[in-house]
Each structure stands twice: as C-alpha cells, then as structure tokens.
C-alpha cells in the first residue's frame, strides 16, 4: 500500500512539474519566431502596415541583417504611437529570453535595422512577453528633462500583473512598466559607434533591390559628383572664376530623397559667399575667383569643421527631420586651376579652436608661406601661375601641421572621376577612385 502511495505521489509531482513546465513554455514561446504571420499581442493599436512591410524586408534579407541566434518576436513589435510607417521596436529572443531589441527607423525610401542592447528595453519586453495579464496605460510623446530635448521620443506605459507565486493563485500585484524610445543615432544601435548601417528599400518606395549607402568615401563622393544637379552647378561655377567675388550653391536633401538646389548670396560688402548649412544640407559648393589660391582656404577648413561638428550634435539631438549621415557631407571648391572636394569618413571629429582675430590672421600668413613655393609670377605679364602638384603638397602639409582634422579627406574632382590626395612620407600621393 505504501509503495502504491509513493508511486502515486511521485506521479502527481511529475505531473505538476509537467504542468508548470508547460505554463512556462507557453509564456516564453507565445510567438513563433520563425513564423511569417503576424498576430499582434500588443496592448496598444500598432501601425500594422509598417510592421508587416518591415517583416517582409527582414525575411528577404535575413542572412544579411541577423547578427546572432536571436530572432524577432514580431507579435510583440511596437510602433510607439507612430502611424506614418516610420519606426518600430521589436524584442529579439534567444533561449527563451529577450536578448536584445531591434529598432527599425525609416528614412525616406529606405529602412535600417539597428540592434539595440538597452537594458531597460530588454527588461521591459522580458516582462511584457511573460506577463499573463497586461493593461495599456499610455503611449504618447515623451517630454521631460530626461529626454534631453528630443521632441520625438515616445513613451509607452503598460501595467502588468505579477502573481505572488507560480501556482496560479489570485494573490499578486499590478506594476507599471515603461519603455522610452528615441530616434536611433547613426551608430550600430548599441551605442558602440559601429558606423553607418546598410539600408534596405521600403516597399513602394522606389528604391533599388540591394542595400544602399556605401561606406567607402570614394563611392560616396562618386554618388554626389555624378548627380546632374551637382554637375550643372560645377559648370556654372567654372564660369564665375573670372569674377571679382565668390559664388556658391547649397544642395539640400528633402525627406522624399529629392534634391533642393539653392544659389548662395554674397556677404554684404564683401567678396565672400555666405556659406550657410541647414540640417538637410549634404553639399556646399563655392568658387574661388582668380587672385585667391586655387585650393581651400583656412576659413573654408574651419567652416567645414564647424559644419561637421554641428551635424554631429544635430544628429544626436532628435528633430522631426531625417538625419544626414556624416559621410554624406561634401564640401566642393571650383577654381580655374581645378576643382577639389572635401569628404568626411564619418568618424567623430573634434571642433577646431575658436581662433581670435590675431590667431586667425597668423594662420593665414602661415598658409600663404607654406604655399608660396608653388607660385610663379611672369616677369613681363605679371600673371600668376601655379605648380598645382606643389600647391597641393603644401596645402596638405599645412592641413597636417596647422589644422589637423581627423577623418577629413581631400579629393581632386574632374570630369573623368575623383582621386584622393594625401601625404606619404611628406610627399604628395594621388590615388584614383574606382570608376
């Protein structure tokens, strides 16, 4: 009899453990990660069109996007109150637990997939997918001191039921959990500065069928300089080098990907063009009239540095405009002796000093001194001519010695393509970009 009782108790214990195991399995595998079907388990109304379109892109490019073994739990995707097909965050599960999240922002006709290792986001979704009962509290724009001025941060608050034990009793308590998402910066999504991520065409967006945004500066520059708007501006500016003042253009990128070309005005009472950049400016172009050195000036370098530093800060403080990747920024100079472009490789750059008037004057004197060997003046005509290879070498040395700026690359831009100019062992080196 005792043996039967022990057997029965052993059976009941095993049965209870099996039930408990089943309960936990149900909680942790509520969404089939491999499924291409979407059945929202969100307590909020979500932008299901965007979620389904992003799922389509993900499954078409899964081998490229997926970094590890974690898989998206699409049923728990949240669009954070957005209904304009612009953003979602979805938990990534591995081994029954949330290991990370995936943020998918849209910029124009393309989306990016950014892995997010924010511990608060992971904790929120871990609780969210395992909680038996949930109640929506709010989903709204986030405005507090913690948002650091990021006007488009969003907060979602969910009240979740926490039982007092694991055996299904009615005892327990409700607890409100929050998730706050802000527009991801131009990093790998985990704060490690992993560089610019590939983008994928959004369905109906008119993009190509392969990831865009090449990382190589030569490829970036080629994309800019082969654009019809850019080439038309070059032709116009080449006709202006004989004037007694500078001329220029600003090219802005609209949210739909189209370009806006604007003629720049001269600063009143000066021969200088007013080089002003906006948050969507990708290209600044200007000419040097004959009489100026046919290469960038110290003032040009300082302006480009300020533009990049400003763009870095602007990219880290969210606005309602799409962010411009830093290595999309191009600064072009047109002269009667050739055309040059500065491009930036996308790394962080430190602001150059705030020069006093006297310091800036001395900097220009040093600039002229280091370039003077490349200048010849005709004995009879008085015309000035330049040995451009010497001039380029002197300029690069000036850049290195006096205005060193990490990540900045100088290119010579011609109708046949671009070539990078650099110094090697103190000597000028020219490397053609692939056509």
N, C-alpha and C positions, 0 to 999 in steps of 0.2 A: 504493500500500500504506500509506504514511504517512498519507494522507488518511483511509483507512478506519480506521486505528488511532486517529487523533484523534477521528473520529466515534464510534467505539465507546467510547472513554474518556469523551467528552462525554456519551454516552447513559448510561453507568454512573454518572457523577457525578450527573446529573439524577435517575436512578432512586433512588440512595442518598438524595439530598436529599428526594425524594418520600417515601421510607420514613420518614426522620427526621421529616418534617413530619407524616406520618400518626401516628407514635408520639406526638408532642406533642399532636396533635389529640385522640387517644384519652385522654390524661391529663387534658386540660383540659375535655373535654366528656363526661366519663364519665356525667354525669347530665343528662338533658334538662330544662332549667329550665322549659320550657313544659308538661311532662308532668304530668298529674294522677294518674298512677300512682306508687306508692311502692315501691321495692325497696331496702331498707336496705343500705348499704355500710359500716355501722359495724362496728368490730371488737368492740363490746360489744352485749349484749342491750339493746334500747331499748323504751320504752313506746310501742309502735306504735299503740295505740288513740288515745293523745293526739296523736301526730304526724298521724295521718290526720284526726282531728277538727279540728286546727288548720289543716291544708291545706284542708279543706272551708270553714272560715270565711274563710281568706285568699282563696281563689278567688271566693267570693261577694262579698267587699268589696275586691278587689284595687285598684280605682281609688282607693279612699279610703286604703288602707294604704300602697301603694307610693309612695315619695318620689322615686325617680330611675329610672335604667335598670337597676340591678342587680336580679337575680332570685334567689329562694331555690333552693339545691340541696338539695331535700328529702331525697334519698337519703343525705345526709351529716348529717342532723339528729341531735342528741344530747340525751337527756333527763337526762344526768348522774347516772345511778343512781336516778332517781325513777321509780316505777311507780304513782303516785297521781294521774295526769293533772294535774300541777301546773306543769311547766316544760319548756321545750326551748330550745335554741340551734341556729341553722342558718346556714351561710355564705351570703352574698349575692355572686353573681358578676357581673362586668361585663367584657366584652372578654377573656374567658379567664382572668381573675384574680379572686381574692377581694377585694372592695372594702370589705366591712363584714360584720357578722353581724346576725341578727335574734333577739332574745330574746322569748319568749312566755310570761310568767307567767300563772297562773290565780288569780283571787281569787273564791272562791265560784262564782257562776253566770256569771262573765264572764272574758274574757281580754284582755290588752293586747299590742300589737305594738310593741316598742321597738327602734329601730335602734341598734346597738352598734358603735362605732368603736375599740374597744380594740385597740391594735396587736398585743398578744400573742395575742389571739383570732384576729385576721386572719392572723397568721403561722402559727399552729397549723393552721388549716384550709387555708391555701395549701399547706403541706407535706403535709397529710393527703390532700387530693384528688389530688395529683400523685405521691405516692409509690407505686411499684409493689408494694412489699411492706410490710405492717404487722402488728404483733403487739400484742395488748392486754397492758398491764402491770397497770393497776389503775384502778378507778373507785370512789371512796369519799368519805365526808365529809372535808373539809379542816380540819385543826386545826394551826395553827402561829401564831407571832407575827404573820405577815403577814396572817392572816385577820382581825385586829383584833376578835376576839371574835365573829365572825359564825359562829355554830354551824352554819348550814345551807349554808355554802359547800361546793362539791363540786369534787373534782379528778379529772381523767382523764389517765392517762399512757399514751402509745402509743409503742412502739418502731418506728421507720421505717427502711427500708433506703435508703442513699444510695450509688448506684453511683459508682465513681471516674471514669467518663467517660460519654459519651452514646451509646456504640456497643454497649451490651448485654454488655459483658464481665462476668465474675463478680467482679471486684475492686470493693471498696467497704467500707462500714461501717454498722453499726446505730447509731442515735442516738435517745435517748428524748426525746420532746416532751411538754409538759404544757399543759393548759388548766384554768384555775381559774375557775369562775363563782360569783358570789354573787348573792343576790336583788337585782334591779334596784331602784333608788330611784325616787321619784316625779319623774323627770326625763324628758327625751326619749330617754334611753338612751345618749347620747354624752357625758354629763357637762356639758352646756351649760345645764341647768336649763330645758328647753323647756316646762315646765309639765305639767299633767296630761294624759295621753293618753286618747283615746276608748277605750271598752271595747266588746267585742262579745259577745253572748250565746253561751255554750258549749252545744253540742248536748246536749239533755236537761236543761239547767239551768233551764229555765222562764223565761228572760229574754225581753225584747222583741226585735223584729227590727231595731232601729236602735241606733247607738252610744249609750251611756249616759254618765253623769257630766257633766252640763252644767257649763261653766266659769263662767258668769255667776253672781255671788253671789246675785242675786235668785232665779234658778232653783234654786240650791242651797237657799236658805232656804225657798222655797216647798215644795220636796220634804220638808224637815224639818217645817215647821209645819203642813202639811196631813195629816200622819200621824196616825192615830187615837190612838195612844199619847200623842203629844205633846199633842193637843187635850184628851184626858182629864186629863192632868197639869195643863194650864192651868186647867181648871175647878176641880180640887181645890185648887190653889194660890191661886186667887182667893178661895176660901172661907177661906183661912188668914191673909189680910192683917190681920184684926182680932185675931189672937192677939198675945201679947207676945213672940214668938220667930219666927225664920225657919224655913221648911220648904223641902224640896227633893227633886229626883229626879235620877237619873243614868240615861241611856239608852245601853246598850252594843249594838254590832252583832256578832252571832255570825258565825262563819265561813260558815254557810249563808245569811246575809243576813237572818235573823230578828232581831228586836229584843228586848233584855232590859231590863226596866224595874225600877229599884231605888229604894226610898224611902231618903232620906239621913237620918242621925241628926244630932242636935244635938251640938255640942261640950259635954262635961260641964261644968256650972256656968256656961254662957254662954247667950246668946240667939242665937248664931250657928249656922248649919247647917254641918256638916262637908262641904265641897265637895271630894271626892276623885275624881280621874280615873284610869281604867285604860287599858291600851294599846288596848282596843277601844271606849273611850268616845267617842261622837260628839256627845252633847248633855248639858250640865249646866243644870239649871233650879233657880231658888230664888225665894222671895218675900221682899219687904221688908214688915215689919209697919208699921202706921201709927205714926209717930214717927220713922221713918227717911226720908231723902229718897227720893221715888219715882223714883229713877234709880240707875244703877250707882254704887257707892262706889269710892274709890281702892283699897281692898282687893280689890274684885271685879276691877278692871282688872289689878292686879298678879297675881292668881290666873290670869286668862285668859292673860296674857303668859307666865307660868310653864308653863301647860298647853301652849301652842303651842310654846315653846322645847323643852320636854320631848318633845313629839310629833315635832318635827323631828329631835332627836337619836335618839329611839327608831326613827324611820323609817330613819335612816342606820346603825343597828346592828341587824342582822337578828335576828329571833326566829322562832319557829315559828308565829306568829300573822300573819294578813294585815295589811298596813299600812293605816292610815286616811289618806286624802288630807287634807291640812291644811285645805282649804276645805270639808271636811265637818263641821268642828268648829263647834258653835253654843253660845253661852252666853246663856241667857234669864233675864230678870228679870220677875216678876209683882208689880204694885203695885195699890193701889186707885185710882190715877190713870192707869193704863195699863200696857201691857206692852212690853218692849223686848228686842231681841236684838242681840248682837254676833256678827258673822260675819267670817271671815278670807278674804282673796282668794287665799291660797296662796303668796304671795311669802315669801321668807326674812324672819324678824324677829329683831331683836337683843333680848337679855334686858334688861329694865329693871334699874336699880341695886338692889343689896341695901341697902335703907334701914335705917339704925339706928332704934331706937325713937323717938328725938327727931326724926329727919328725917321719919319716917312721921307722927308727931303733927303736925308743922308742915305736912305735905302735906294732912292732913285739915282743918286750920284754914284753909288757903288754899282748899280745896274748898268749905267752908261759906261763906267770904267771897264767892266768885265766884257762888254760887247764891242768896245771901241776898236779892237784889233780886226774886226770883220768889216770895218767901214773904210771906203776909199772915196776920195773927192778928186774929181777931174781937175787937172792943172789949168785948163783953158775954160772949159764949160762951167766948172764949179758944180756939176751934177754929182750927186751922191750915189754910190753903188755899194752893194754888199756881197761879201762872200758868205752865202747862206749856210754852208756847212759849218764854217767858223762861228757864224752868228748863233746857230742852233746849239753848238757845243758850249759857247759862252753862256747862253741862256740856261741850259741845263745845269751848268756848274753854279750859276747864280741861284737857281732854284734849290740845288742841293745844299749850298753853303749858307744861304741867307733866308730862304723861305721854304724850308723843308716841310713837305706836306704828305704824309703817308697816304698811299692809295691813289695818288694822282698820276695820271699817265698822259704824255704828250704825243699827239699824232700829227703827221702831215697828211692833209686831205687833198686828193687830186681827183680828176675825172675818172682815172683808172682804178681808184681804190684808196685805201688808207695804209700807212706804215707807222709803226711805233718808233719814236726817237728816245734813246736812253744813253746813259754814260756807262762805259765798261772800262775799268782801269784808267778813268779820266778822259777817255776818248769817246767821240760820238759814235753811236751804233744805230743803224736803221734796220728794222725788221718788218718786212712786208706782212700785212694781214692777209689771210687766205681770202681769195675771191669767191 
